[in-house]
Amino acid sequence: MSTKPDPSEFVEPCRDCGRDTPHRVGVELVTESGDPTTAPFSREPYRVSVCTVCGAEESVRMNGG
């Protein structure tokens, strides 16, 4: 019986491991403003990947703005 792969896990290059390893990948909303009056309007999506071998984490802003 085969098991289904985890849809949040991808094989990607890891800078720390120096090879392709499984990574858990997700999206987080990050508040970029320190001003409490504008903070609700300054959330940006970031793609976050964590190496399941060494725990290294990488975040990349998705909208490039």
ZITA-V851318 format. One record per helix or strand of 2 or more residues. SS is the DSSP state (~ for helix, > for strand). FROM is the first residue (numbers start at 1). LEN is the number of residues. If there is no record, write none. Layout:
ss = <SS	SS>
from = <FROM	FROM>
len = <LEN	LEN>
//
This chain:
ss = <>	>	~	>	>>
from = <9	19	39	43	57>
len = <6	13	3	9	5>
//
